[in-house]
Every structure is written in structure tokens, then in C-alpha cells.
Amino acid sequence: MVQEAYPFKQIEKKWQKRWEKKALFKMRPDSPKDKCYCLMMFPYPSSALHVGHGRNYIIGDVVARYKIMQKFNVLAPMGWDAFGLPAENAAIKSGIHPKESTLNNIKTMKKQLKAWGVGYDWDREITSCMPEYYKWTQWIFLELYKKGLAYKKKATVNWCPSCKTVLANEQVVDGGCERCSSEVELRSLKQWFFKITDYAQRLLDDLGLLKDWPERVKTMQKNWIGKSQGVEIDFKVVDSDITLRCFTTRVDTIFGATYMVLAAEHPLVEDLIKDSKNKSDIKRFIDGVRKESVIERVSADVEKNGVSTGKYVINPVNNKKIPLWIANYVLMEYGTGAVMAVPAHDERDFEFAKKYKLPIDVVIDNPKHSLNPDNMKEAYTEEGVMVNSGEFDGLASTEAIEKISDYMEKKGIGRRKIHYKLRDWLISRQRYWGAPIPIVYCDKCGVQPVKESDLPVLLPEKIKFKPHGESPLKDAKGFVTTKCPGCNKSARREIDTMDTFVDSSWYFLRYLSPKDETQPFDKELVDKWLPVDQYIGGVEHAILHLMYSRFIVKVLYDMGHVGFKEPFGRLFTQGMIVKDGAKMSKSKGNVVSPDKLINKYGADTVRLYTLFIGPPEKDAEWNDRGVEGAWRFLNRVWRLVDQASRNSDAGDADVSLRRKRHSTIKKVTGDMEGAFHFNTALSAIMELVNEIYSSTSKDLKEAISTVVILLAPFVPHISEEMWEKLGNKKSVFQADWPLYDEAALV
């Protein structure tokens, strides 16, 4: 009697044990096979995984299994990005230590990954919050410090009043904290930075090396680096020895500069207003601006507000005296924090000038009709003909850019300059659950790096978590008080911890030698195995993690620690699985747990539907009814194999079935090698199954065997069992991936 439903519970346990016993996913360092480093972004152990998380790991598992069947020596490791705010915030509420909750969450998630049938070389597991890992995160900090790439300075920073910590620019989303959505404030604090700006041009240039990255991701990085070519111009402040430097990409408009604007955070503001009659009004305005988010201030819709300093500057090309203002629409993040305002040819300047009745001087005329500043309803921002610009009158504005740049350099009042929007990476955090920064402060010797032999600087476990604007480590007396590495006298440790993106900027190197106590990674091994052949993760990491990892690898390359310039060869960014049109989250109540579905239908059914739901690079809506469809298909294949295993008839497969078999192999192989369109690969396999069911051929075994092999990376447990039922003694993953014959396609 033919079984109606395949016994997934017994099958899945059986094959998971067997894969573990046979070490299917163990990388063999001495293997002569070609290598394939297949890596999924390691997760933050938040609690339990939902089906949305599963897409990343299942896609990676499909690729790894496919490469195993192609006889590659596959490295597929997994670890945990285990430091971070959520565990600390949870500790504040629940009293459970972050280490305890994190390790418990890791157990849960590891169990879930195994239940999904996702295979890893678990002997290489790493956990970033453990001293044996963060010792080497601290080593990387010291290497950057040695090279002058880690430094501390007072800076205007993004402050989350709820998380009570500093945020990098990249962690501010729409003016709010990416963690808790609280409105971000600006504060002036001493912070540690990594000098990523030294690598801006190389980060930009080397995007050209990344042929197998999505264009979308490369464009996002290019825009974030934000290279601008222009001129830096010096404006002298009247009756002062202060010179203000501004950067412009539109030097052709300089004769139309009728006022100058500073950012509220500009470092010279204090000096400029110290003897001002309306100093208190100016200070009040500055305090108000600092509470506005960066996003609000650069928005085209926001009202432009400002205050006069009472000072004037000299426009260096025509010696005109123009007023100096402070305004909310100018930021220190862009250029120099000082802007020459040309209201006739810049929309923001135009709005501001109209509001405060400041002069508007046209210096680029519209070739179609002459502009009258009194009648203008908006700024003229197009190209045109130079007017009211001295010796440059009559030139095309594009030509004038070069001519005026030459003139300014010759006169020594300006210089051609390249500016980047990219700012240095702020890495210090005023929180507990992170890697301590290995720096000591000595009254005699000043700032001292911890000796490498004294690493790791251990995070104390007994601590009060309540955040109060300074690191909780401040109250850990046994931690703070230490000896100076220079003079051996009493000194104080740095109490800030590192941004968790430092931990994740190098983890892919540690997988090659995760238990090595003598070095962070083995150079010979990483040079052999990297760049990563296939990296898989969410597009939300396009700027943060991917940019930082590229930067750290370039620094390590320059220092001779690695022999490659880019960490990731091929990148795939999967779309999100949503429910009811929204990202799955507990707060929205739309989380779909895989555990119940696996218990009801089996892991292979959940995997199949996850992969069939749509093109993996696009977002997709989860529908439980689709799981039923996946379940029915697997049972259909199961019955086919069950029948074939009982049938000893042999004969020639008909031509049409042979053609279908070879076209399916071609399609599935192409989708595996190309854009990972697993949904269309699975559709092709389903069509082959339909053809087999309708075939009158006596010899179906070859076609059925092909179905099982092609399904194996997608639904590994049932494929192993069906392969065994067909009389094969070895694992389906030891079988050769089938090749198609072009002649059979005709």
C-alpha cells in the first residue's frame, strides 16, 4: 500500500544525525578540491527566529549544499554577533544579565537552525561577546591606533535620550534612533573615532572591483561616500583675525553671494558671538537648532530659520561686505559647516533671503529671458550666461567654473578641493554590553594603549545596568582603576565600549582559525580562503556593516596582515518576508514562528515554501496556505519515488521526457549559478514531476533520480530518504550534480 504522507519527523531526525556523524559540512583544510567560502551574515541572538529570518539561512544552505554536490571544498560557518543594546536594555527591565540572556538565546536559535536542516561547520562557531573573540577585536583597535586611525576628539554627536548613548550617523533613521525610534538630539562629547575618511577614495574606487555585487548596493555606498569636486574659499571676518573657509561646487555663482551662513555647531561660533549685543538670543537659537534632527534640518520642506551674528565677511572676488548668519539648514556634516549663500541660484538660500529680506543678486542669466531679482518666485539653478561677474561676464556658467577656479588659485583666495560626505566612524558607546576600548589614562603619561600581552581587557560581570549618560563601567571600581602601561603608576581605564559594528567588521576572518589563542586569524589560511566566494544577507547592511568591513580589510591589507583588498567577492542581498504587508515583529503581532509549522509539516515543507514564495531578492508576503501547497507537492514526489522503488520494469525513456529532464537540469543549474531564482528552479522541477506523472514510458527511474538530486539542496531531508529508497548506498550529497546534454534539448 502506498503511503499518503511522508513521515517527516522520523526522516528529519535520522538525516540530521547522519549529517552530523559524517561531518557533511566540515571544511577540510588540506583538501585538493576547489574552495567555496559560503557565508551568511551572522545574526544578533535576539530571542527566537521567525520565518522571515529563515530566508537568509535557507538560501545560504541551498548554495552550500549545491556547491558540495559540485565537489567543492565548502566552508559554511556560523557564529553570533552577540554584543549590543537590546540585551542590555532587557537586563535593565528583567534583571537578567546580558551574558546569560544572550547565551540562552544562542541555544534557542542554534536549535532552530538545526531543525531547519541548515548545515554549518559548528566546530568553527564564534561568539563575539566571549573574551576569546573580543580580545582580537581589541587587537584590531590597537592596530588602528598604532597607524593613527583611531583617535579621540570632542565632536557634535547624535545622542539617543532613550538608549542614553551616542549613535553613528548611519544609525539615525529619519531623525530617530534606529533601535527605539526616539528623536535624536545633538550633543558635544569626547568620542573615539576610526578614520575611515582616509580611505574614502579607495572605498569608492574599489567598488569597481566588485563585479558580483548588486548595483543597488554599490550605488548606496557611492552616495554615502558622497564625493564632490569644488573649491574651498576663504572669507575674512571684518574687524577680526578670523577667516572662515567654505566649500562650494558652484564657484560660478560666487559674485552672487549676498550673505554667509554658519552651522549652529561650527567651532568658531563661540568666538564670533562673544562680544555680540544679542549673544543670549543667538545662544537660545543655537540650543534650539541642536535639538532638531539632521533629517529635519536638510529637508526641503522644513522652514529655514536663522539669526544674525552682527558680523560681516568680505567676499574675496569683489570685496563686498556681506552679513554673517547662523541658520538651521546648514550642517557641519556637509562641507565645512560654512556656506556662501547665493539666493538667486540656490533654492534654500532664496527662501531664507526672502524671509529675512536679504539681497538677491543675479549672476547667471537665463538665456531664454533675462532674470529680474525683484520678480523671481524661485531660484534659477540651471546653466546660463554669466552677468554681474566682472571679467567673467558673457561666459557660459559651465566654462566659468574652471576660469574662476583658476583665478582664485592664482590670487591665493581659494583652492580646488575634493570633499566627501563620509564622516569618520564614531565607535565609542556609553553602554556596558560591548567590547571595552583598550585605552588607559595616566596623569603622567597621558593616553596609553593597553599592551597587546595584557589583552583581553575583560568586561566585568558584576555591574549596574541603569544608563545615566555615561558608561555603567564608570561605577565598576575594580575595572576602572589599573596600572599605566608606561610608568606602572595608578591610572584609569577608558569606560566606553566599542560599537558592535567593530565586532562584525572582521568576524569572517576568525572562522578560519576560531580557536587560535596566539593570533586573530591565520594569514596563510585567510589569504587562501578569502575573499568570501558568496556572502548572503539583508540589503539593510549595505552601508553600515559592508562599508565598515571593507574599510577594516583595507587597513589590515596596508599593514600586511592580509593579502586581499576586499572581503566579499560575490554578494547576494535577499528581500524581506513580510506578513500583512509589514516587517515581522512582536510589537506588530505578525510574527510567524517556524517551530509550529515544522512540527505540523516538516522542515522541508517550510524550506520549500520559503524558497518558492518569490524572487529571493524581492520582498514577499507570507501566506500559510502556500505552506499547504508545498506540503502537497512533497507528498506527490514521495509517492512517485515510492512507486519507482517498487517497480523493476526497465526500458527506454521516451524522447519528450528525456528532453524535459535535460531542459530542467539546464534551468535549475542556471538559476543556481545566476541570480538565485530558486522559485523558477523549483517551478521547473514541478513541471518535470508533472511530465513524469503523465509519461507512458516504462523507464522513469532516471528522470525520478534527477528530480531527487535537483531537489536535494532545497529539501535535503526528504531527498536523502528518497535517494536511499531508490537503492543508493551513499548520501545524495555525494552524488554528482547532473549535467545536461544540448543535443537532448532539440
Buried (B, 14 or more C-beta within 10 A) or exposed (E): EEEEEBEBEEBBEBBBEEBBEEEBBBBEBEEEEEBBBBBBBBBBBBEBBBBBBBBBBBBBBBBBBBBBBBEBBBBBBBBBBBBBBBBBBBBBEEEEBBBEBBBEBBEBBBEBBBBBBBBBBBEBBBBBBBBBBBBBBBBBBBBBBEEEBBBBEEBBBBBBBBBBBBBBBBBBBEBBBBBEEBBBBBBEBEBBBBBBBBBBEBBBEBBEEBEEBBEEBBEBBEEBBBBBEBBBBBBBBBEBEBEBBBBBEBBBBBBBBBBBBBBBBBBBBEEBBEEBEBEEEBBEBBEEBBEBBBBBBBEEEBEBBBBBBBBBBBBBBBEBEBBBBBBBBBBBBBBBBBBBBBBBBBBBBBBBBBEBEBBBBBBBBEEEEEBEBEEBEEBBBEBBBBBBBEEBBEBBBEEBBEBBBEBBEEEEBBEBBEBBBBBBBBBBBBBBBBBBBBBBBBEEBEEBBBEEEBBBBEBBEEBEBEBEEBBBBBBBEEBBEBEBBBEEEEBBBBBBBBBBBBBBBBBBBBBBBBEBEEEBBBBEBBBEBBBBBBBBBBBEBBBBBBBBBBBBBBBBBBEEBBEBBBBBBBBBBBBBBBBEEEEBEEEEEBBBBBBEBBEEBBBBBBBBBBBBBBBBBEBBEBEEEBBEEBBEBBBEBBBBBBEBBEEEEEEEBBEEBBBBBBBBBBBBBBBBEEBBBBBBBBBBBBBBBEBBEEBEBEBBBBBBBBBBBBBBBBBBBBBBBBBBBBEBEEBBBBBEBBEBEEEBEE
